[in-house]
Amino acid sequence: MLTFYTNPMSRGRIARFMLEEIGQPYETVFLDFGPQMQTPEYRAINPMGKVPALVHDGHVVTEAAAICTYLAMTFPEKGLMADDKAAFFRWMFFGAGPLEQAVVNNSFGWVPKTPQDSGRTGYGSLDRVSLSLTQHLSKHAYFADDRFTAVDVYVGSQIGWGLRFGTLPANDTLTRYWDRIRSRPALAAANAKDDAALPPKE
């Protein structure tokens, strides 16, 4: 049994994309931000009081990158775990670390101002992160094995969001990469389920 805790306006959208790629039946539990995520029952699942979270046969997985990796490894027949494990883990953790941190910090207006600041951040700068993605994707169609894997679910979603909302510097390489990802049927199915759960517009 797979039980998925999420909110349609959260990083749970990435985990939903992965669940749809896996194609296994799962139950969805939508939680509102605020009190619903802070109940003792949910805090027993995720003490952070946030989504997404996945419970599989009693085992709890939190964090979108971990959920994507766990599902790829648990259902290997779906082919979403790369043969090149070095590339897989390198770029999965790059997305969960430097990419996530650079985009979030930049969105709050915090930009490293000195070489010392850049060194302490662990990612240097948003431009350096974007350059690393661009250099790799200018030589490869995907992040690992030159085929679609769970890394493309996770990091690809971040690139798509960054291009859509202007939080990641756009260029032709990243745009072409996202064009390869955005047409996947699993993403369309995931978006349809989350969009249907959005609160009505006033």
C-alpha positions in Angstrom: 0.0 0.0 0.0 1.3 3.4 -1.0 -0.2 6.4 0.8 0.8 9.9 -0.4 0.4 13.0 1.7 0.5 16.2 -0.2 -0.9 19.6 -1.0 -1.5 20.7 -4.7 0.5 23.9 -4.1 3.6 22.2 -2.8 6.7 20.2 -3.8 4.3 17.3 -3.6 3.7 17.9 -7.3 7.1 16.5 -8.0 6.4 13.3 -6.0 3.0 13.0 -7.7 4.8 13.1 -11.1 7.0 10.2 -9.9 4.1 8.2 -8.6 2.4 8.5 -12.0 5.5 7.4 -13.7 5.7 4.3 -11.5 2.1 3.4 -12.3 1.3 1.7 -9.0 -2.0 2.3 -7.3 -1.7 4.8 -4.4 -4.0 6.6 -2.0 -3.8 10.4 -1.8 -4.4 12.3 1.4 -4.6 16.1 0.8 -3.6 18.3 3.7 -4.1 22.0 4.0 -1.2 24.2 5.1 -1.4 25.0 8.8 -3.2 23.1 11.4 -3.9 20.0 9.3 -0.1 19.4 8.9 0.5 20.0 12.6 -1.7 17.4 14.1 -0.1 14.8 16.3 -1.2 12.1 13.8 0.6 13.7 10.9 3.6 14.9 12.9 4.0 11.2 13.8 4.5 10.6 10.1 6.6 13.8 9.4 7.8 15.7 12.5 8.6 18.6 10.2 4.8 19.1 9.7 5.1 19.5 5.9 4.5 17.7 2.7 5.2 15.6 0.7 5.4 12.3 2.6 5.0 8.8 1.4 4.1 5.7 3.5 4.8 2.4 1.9 3.9 -0.7 3.9 4.6 1.1 7.1 7.8 2.7 5.9 7.9 6.6 5.8 9.8 8.5 3.2 9.9 12.3 3.2 11.5 14.9 0.9 10.8 14.9 -2.8 14.2 13.8 -3.9 14.2 10.9 -1.5 10.7 9.8 -2.6 11.7 9.8 -6.2 14.8 7.8 -5.5 13.0 5.4 -3.2 10.3 4.7 -5.8 12.9 4.2 -8.6 14.7 1.7 -6.4 11.6 -0.1 -5.1 10.1 -0.6 -8.5 13.2 -1.2 -10.7 11.0 -2.8 -13.4 9.8 0.7 -14.3 13.4 1.6 -15.5 13.6 4.9 -13.6 16.8 4.1 -11.8 19.8 4.8 -13.9 22.5 2.2 -14.7 25.0 5.0 -14.2 24.6 5.3 -10.4 27.3 7.9 -10.2 25.4 10.3 -12.5 22.1 9.4 -10.9 23.1 10.3 -7.3 25.3 13.2 -8.4 22.5 15.1 -10.1 19.8 14.0 -7.7 21.7 15.4 -4.8 22.7 18.5 -6.8 19.0 19.2 -7.3 18.3 18.7 -3.6 21.3 20.7 -2.5 22.8 23.5 -4.7 19.9 24.0 -7.0 17.2 24.1 -4.3 19.3 26.3 -2.1 20.4 28.8 -4.8 16.8 29.2 -6.1 15.2 29.7 -2.7 17.9 32.0 -1.4 17.8 34.1 -4.5 14.0 34.3 -4.3 14.3 35.8 -0.9 16.8 38.3 -2.1 19.9 36.8 -0.5 22.8 36.8 -2.9 26.4 36.1 -1.9 28.3 39.3 -2.1 31.9 38.2 -1.6 34.0 35.2 -2.6 33.9 34.2 1.1 30.1 34.3 1.1 30.0 32.2 -2.1 32.3 29.6 -0.6 30.2 29.3 2.5 26.9 28.8 0.7 28.1 25.5 -0.9 26.6 26.5 -4.3 28.6 29.6 -5.1 25.8 31.5 -7.0 22.6 30.9 -8.9 24.5 31.6 -12.1 27.1 29.0 -11.3 24.4 26.4 -10.6 22.6 27.3 -13.9 25.9 27.0 -15.7 26.5 23.5 -14.3 23.1 22.3 -15.4 23.5 23.9 -18.8 27.0 22.5 -19.5 25.8 19.0 -18.7 22.5 19.2 -20.7 24.3 20.7 -23.7 26.1 17.4 -24.0 23.4 15.0 -22.8 19.7 14.7 -23.5 19.0 13.7 -19.9 20.9 13.6 -16.6 21.9 9.9 -16.5 22.2 7.1 -19.1 21.0 9.6 -21.8 17.5 8.5 -21.1 14.6 9.6 -18.8 15.1 8.5 -15.1 13.9 9.7 -11.7 16.5 12.4 -11.8 14.6 14.0 -14.6 11.4 13.9 -12.6 13.0 15.7 -9.7 15.6 18.0 -11.3 13.5 18.4 -14.4 10.5 19.6 -12.4 12.7 22.2 -10.7 14.0 23.4 -14.1 10.5 23.6 -15.4 9.3 25.6 -12.4 12.3 27.9 -12.6 11.8 28.7 -16.3 8.0 29.2 -15.8 8.3 31.6 -12.8 11.7 33.2 -13.7 13.5 31.9 -10.7 16.2 30.2 -12.8 18.1 31.9 -15.6 16.6 30.8 -18.9 18.6 29.7 -21.9 18.0 27.6 -25.1 19.6 24.4 -23.6 17.4 24.4 -20.5 14.3 25.2 -22.5 14.9 22.4 -25.0 15.5 20.0 -22.1 12.3 21.0 -20.4 10.4 20.6 -23.7 11.4 16.9 -23.6 10.1 16.5 -20.1 6.9 18.5 -20.2 5.2 16.3 -22.8 5.3 13.1 -20.7 1.8 11.6 -20.1 2.6 10.9 -16.4 3.2 14.6 -15.9 -0.1 15.5 -17.5 -1.9 12.9 -15.3 -0.2 14.3 -12.2 -1.0 17.9 -13.0 -4.6 17.0 -13.7 -5.0 15.4 -10.3 -3.4 18.2 -8.4 -5.1 20.9 -10.4 -8.5 19.3 -9.7 -7.7 19.7 -6.0 -6.8 23.4 -6.1 -9.1 25.7 -4.2 -11.5 27.5 -6.6 -10.4 30.9 -7.8 -12.4 33.8 -6.4 
